[in-house]
């Protein structure tokens, strides 16, 4: 599976994971002490939905566009939609959606003067766009490096608080194995940091293995959240979106339950699936 962001910008999985990421970033701003946002697979940072790549898949029509058409959004979802629209030339009465901001750009909106971000990207075209996007922002460091290798280079950050977001493309069959090794390394180098890992839901067997490895890792406080728009045993396409959060903030499980219950009937129009939020490992 190739999950290069431009082909999937604004799809249901992006909507799901970005809403969760916003919850986590909002939590970090509740304290005055500085935090560091780190992303291992940052992509190009901003996506033109009128581009040939986005038009080829048109996945945003079954994602962000559904929220744009909805008239009954919760406060949390409306705040997310407003943030997306703020990157577009639009008015409240005539919302025009052309640009979909990626997670680096969304995270940047939460940075205060005392905070910083470290972004990593390996793709030779995307890194050029990512560097151009943040060229004038001294709080954001952009690095042309493999994200898994970057973990060794940039952890721990000077800031004690923060989050590292792993959002790999899942091109290789070994991706889940690489994630497990990286998560263990993160825990050794920055055990107090929050960790968020996104994964696609296609083959449930692979995900069950991934969850078992996490449960056997010795790491505490691991929360899992999944939202499917199709039954998770259909192997021919992306059925759902999953997120692992290590060291989650207090009551995040309750907030995720509310968020995904609101999202499910919007994104899974014909056959809403019940979201799953559960602790893989408690404290």
KOLDRENPA-95934 format. One record per residue: residue in one letter; x, y, z of N, C-alpha, C in turn. Coordinates in steps of 0.02 Angstrom, whole numbers, plus 50000, padded with zeros to 5 digits. Layout:
! KOLDRENPA-95934
AXYZXYZXYZ
...
END
This chain:
! KOLDRENPA-95934
X500424994150000500005000050000500445006250000
X500325010949953500695017149950500245022649976
X500435025550033500015030750062500365037550057
X500625039149997500905045849988500325050849994
X500425055850036499875060050060499475063450005
X499805065549951499455069449900498865065649870
X498925059049864498395055049834497805054049881
X497905055549945497385054049994497205060150037
X497445065950017497335072050056496595073250067
X496415074150130495725075650148495245069750147
X495505063650140495055057950139494825056350211
X494405051250219494115049950284494645048450337
X495185045050316495725043350363496095049650386
X496205054350340496525060650358496085064550406
X495445064750393494975068350437495005065350507
X495005058850511495015055350575495665056750613
X496235055550582496865056350618497015063550634
X496825068250591496965075350606496525077950662
X495915075450668495505077350725495805074850790
X496065068750789496385066050849497025070050865
X497415071550814498035075250825497895082150854
X497365085350831497185091950857496995091450931
X496655086250951496495085251022497135084851063
X497635081151038498265080251074498655086851079
X498675090551024499035096851023498705102051068
X498045101951067497675106551110497835105251184
X497895098951201498075097151270498755100051289
X499245099651243499915102051258499935109551271
X499465113251243499465120451253499155122551319
X498905117851358498575119551422499075121651475
X499715119851466500235121851513500705126751479
X500995131251518501435136351490502125133651470
X502325128151501502985125351485503025123251411
X503605124251380503665123051308503585115651290
X503375114451228503335107651202503655107351133
X503825101351113504115100151047503655095451008
X503495097350947503115093050902503605089950852
X503595083450848504055079850803503635075350757
X503785075650692503435071350644503935067750599
X503865061250593504365057150558504235056650482
X503615057250461503445056550390502975062350372
X503275068250364502885074450363502535075850297
X502765072850242502465074450177502655081450155
X502265084450113502415091150087502085096650128
X501615094850173501345099650219500705103050200
X500585103850135499975107150111499805104150043
X499155103050031498955099249971498415102849932
X498535103349868498075106649822497585101449796
X496955102049816496455097049797496245097749724
X496495102949690496375103549618496945100749577
X497455097849610498025094949575497825088549539
X498225086449491498085080349453498055074249499
X498515074049549498545068249594497905067749636
X497695073449664497085073449705496465072049663
X496455074849603495875073749559495835066449536
X496415063249532496425056249510496055051749558
X496155052749622495825048449672495165051349697
X495135057949703494545061549729494315058849797
X494795056449836494605053549901494345058849950
X494535065149939494295070449984493535071149981
X493225068749927492495069249922492145064849973
X492475059649994492195055250046492525056550114
X492815062450121493125064250184492935071350204
X493385076050194493275082850215492665085950181
X492515083950120491935086750085491275084950121
X491255079050152490655077050188490535081350249
X491065083450282490995087950338490775094850314
X491025096850256490845103350229490105103650212
X489815097950193489105097750175488655096750235
X488935094650291488525093150349488285099550384
X487665099350408487385105150442487315104050517
X487565098450541487475096750612488135094550644
X488665098350634489305096450662489345098250736
X489675093950773489815095450843490305101350846
X490385104150906490845109750914491555107850896
X491765101850916492445099550901492555098950825
X492075095950790492145095050718492085101750681
X491675106150706491625112750675492275116650683
X492585116050741493225119450751493765116650704
X493755110050694494225106950646494095109550576
X493455109650555493285111950488493485119250479
X493375123350530493565130350525494325131150516
X494695126850550495425127150544495645125250473
X495315120250444495475118350374495305124050327
X494715127050336494495132450292494925138650299
X495255139450355495665145450365496265145550318
X496425139950288496965139650239496715140550167
X496085142450161495775143350096495485150350091
X495415152850029495075159150017494325157850017
X494015159450073493315157450081492955162350126
X492295161950125491875165850170491385161050203
X491105162850261490635158250295490055156050251
X489805160650208489235158850166489435155050103
X490065155850084490285152550022490955149050034
X490955143650073491585140150086491865136650024
X492475138350007492805135349949493395131349974
X493405125049959493935120549983494385118649925
X494975121549924495475119749874496105116849906
X496295119649964496905117449998496735113550060
X497065107850068496995103950129497665103850165
X497705106950225498335107150262498505100250291
X499125098250284499355092050315499495093150389
X499695087750422499805088150494500355093050514
X500905094050475501395099050495501105106050498
X500685107750450500395114450448499875115350503
X499495110050517499015110350572499375111050639
X499915107250647500295107550710500605114450720
X500825117550666501135124150670500665129350700
X500015128450689499535133350716499485133050792
X499735127750822499715127150895500355129450929
X500875130850890501515132750919501485139750949
X501695140351010501765146851043502495148951039
X502675154951059503375157151052503885152551084
X503695149051138504155144651173504195137651145
X503785136051095503755129251068504145128651003
X504265122450982504595121350918504345114850885
X504525114050822504335108050785504935105450747
X504965098850741505485095450701505125091050651
X505215092350587504875088750534505385084850492
X505215078650476505655074450436505275071850375
X505615071650318505315068950257505875066450212
X505775060650181506295057750138506145058650064
X505515059150044505345059549974505645065849943
X506005065149886506395070549859505985076449834
X505365075249813504935080849791504585084149850
X504335080049895503965082749952504395086949998
X505025084950007505465088750052505585095850025
X505615096649960505705103349931505115107749948
X504515105049940503905108949956503855110350031
X504055105450072504015106250144504495111750168
X505105111750141505585116950159505345123750137
X505055124150078504795130550054504225133050099
X503815128550121503235130350162503445133650228
X503985131150258504195133550324504855137450321
X505035139950263505675143350254505765149250300
X505225152750316505275158850357505075157750430
X504965151550448504755149950516505335147050555
X505625151050600506205148850638506035143750692
X505395142950706505205138050757505165130950729
X505175130350663505075123950630505715121850593
X505985116150613506565113350579506345107850531
X506565108350469506375103450417507005099650396
X506955093050395507555088950384507415083550332
X507875083050283507825077950230508155071550256
X507745067350286508015061450320507455056250325
X507655049950326507175044550341506925045350412
X506275045450420505985046750486506195041850539
X506275035650522506485030650571507195032050595
X507625034250549508305036050568508305042550608
X507845046950591507805053350625507645052750699
X507305047450717507165046250788507815046050828
X508315042750800508965042250833509305049050837
X509185053150786509545059550782509235065050825
X508575064850835508235070650865507935069250934
X507985063150958507715061751025508275060751075
X508195063251136507625067251159507715074551139
X507175078251131507235085451118507405089151182
X507595095551176507745099551235507135100251279
X506555100951248505935101551286505755094851316
X505555094751377505365088451409504675086151386
X504235090951370503555089351349503515089151273
X503025085451248502915085551176502605079251150
X502585078951084502285073251050502695071550987
X502765065150974503055062850912502525059050873
X502415061050811501885058250769502205054150714
X502045047650712502285043150660501705041550613
X501795043550550501265042850500501585040150435
X501845033950437502225031350380501775029550321
X502085028550262501685027250201501435020150195
X501685015450235501495008450231501585005650161
X502185007150133502375004450068502694997550076
X503024996450132503394990250143503004985450188
X503084979050175502744973950216503024973950288
X503614976850297503934976850363503754983050404
X503274987050380503124993450412502924992650486
X502494987850501502284986850570502884984750614
X503324980650586503924978650624504374984650637
X504464988950587504854995050596504554999550649
X503894999950649503555004050699503695001450769
X503644995050778503764992150845504464993850869
X504964992950826505654994550846505735001850861
X505415006150822505465013350832505125015450896
X504555012550911504185014150972504605012351034
X504925006651031505355004551087505935009451096
X506215011751040506775016451044506535023251072
X505955025351050505675031651076505575031151151
X505325025551174505195024551245505845024751285
X506385022251257507025022351291507315029451295
X507225033251242507545039851238507105045551264
X506445044651262505985050051280505355047051311
X505435043851367504875039951396504305044351419
X504435050751432503905055251455503535058551397
X503785057751336503455060751278502825057051258
X502365060551228501775057451200501935054751131
X501665049051113501795045851048501135044351015
X501055046550953500455045050913500675041450850
X500365035750836500535031750777499905030350737
X499895032650675499335031150631499465024750592
X498925020850579498985014950537498345013850498
X498405011150437497805009650397497505003050419
X496855002350412496524996050428496334992650363
X496714987350348496574983050290496544975850312
X497124972950326497154965950348497164965750424
X496634963350453496574963250526497114958950558
X497344953850523497864949550551498504953450567
X498704957950522499304962050533499214966750592
X498604969550598498474974250653498454970650720
X498174964650721498164960750783498874959250806
X499314957650758500024956450774500334962750803
X500214968350772500474974850795500254976350866
X499624975250880499364976450947499674971750999
X499754965450980500064960751027500784962751044
X501144964950993501834967051004501864973151051
X501394977551044501364983351089501214981051160
X500754976451168500564974051234501144970451268
X501584967351229502154963651255502784967751261
X502754974251243503344978451240503594980851308
X503164980451359503344983051424503174990451433
X502924993551380502735000651383502045001251415
X501955006151458501325007151492500915012651457
X500285012751474499815017951451499785018351374
X499505013251344499425013051271498675012751255
X498435017951222497735018551204497655017651128
X497125014151108496995012851038496315015651018
X496285018750958495655021350932495605019550858
X495035016650839494925014750769494235016850745
X494215018950682493585020550650493585017450580
X493105013050567493045009850502492435012450466
X492495013250400491915014950359491665008950320
X492055003550323491864997150294492044991550342
X491754985650336491984980050376492734979150368
X493084977550423493814977650421494124971350391
X493724967150360494004961050328493974961450252
X493854967450224493864968250151494574970350132
X494954965850102495674966950092495844971050031
X495364972949990495524976149926495604983649932
X495434986549990495484993849995495554995950068
X495615002450079495675005150146494985005050179
X494935001350234494295000650268494215005350328
X494775007550356494725011550416495385014850434
X495355018550488495925022450512496035020850585
X496655019550603496815017950673497355022550700
X497325023750765497835027750798498015024750865
X498665024150878498915022050943499185028250977
X499005029251040499265034851079499585032151143
X500225033551150500595031551210500675037751254
X500585036851319500575042451367500025047551350
X499425045251339498885049951321498705054451379
X498435060251365498205064651418497605061751454
X497485064351513496935061951555496265062851521
X495855057651523495175057551495495165057851419
X495725056451386495725056451313495265051051286
X495225045251320494795039951297494065042251292
X493855046251340493165048751339493065053751281
X493555058051271493505062951217493535059651148
X493935054351142493965050751079493315047151064
X493005044351115492365040951106491845045851078
X491815051751108491345056751085491505059051013
X492145060251000492355062550933492195057450879
X492385051150889492295046150837491555044250829
X491175044550882490455043450876490125048850835
X490385054950838490125060350797490345059550724
X490955057150714491225056450646490935050650607
X490805045150641490615039050608490005039750561
X489445042650583488865043050538488975047950480
X489465052450487489605057150433490045053950379
X490555050350401491035047450354490805040750326
X490435036950365490185030450343489435031150330
X489265034450277488565036350264488085030450261
X488285025150226487815019650213487825014350267
X488415013250297488475007750344488945009750401
X488725014250446489165016550500489405010650543
X490055010550556490345005550600490445008550669
X490365004650720490465007150788491215008150800
X491415014250819492125015450833492365011250892
X493005009850892493305005950947493835010150982
X493745011351045494235014851087494365010451147
X494975008151155495125003751212495855004351230
X495995002451293496685002451318497004995751300
X497564996051264497944990051252498364988351314
X498624993651346498994992851409498804998751454
X498604997251514498455002551562499085004451602
X499005009151646499585011351686499805005951735
END
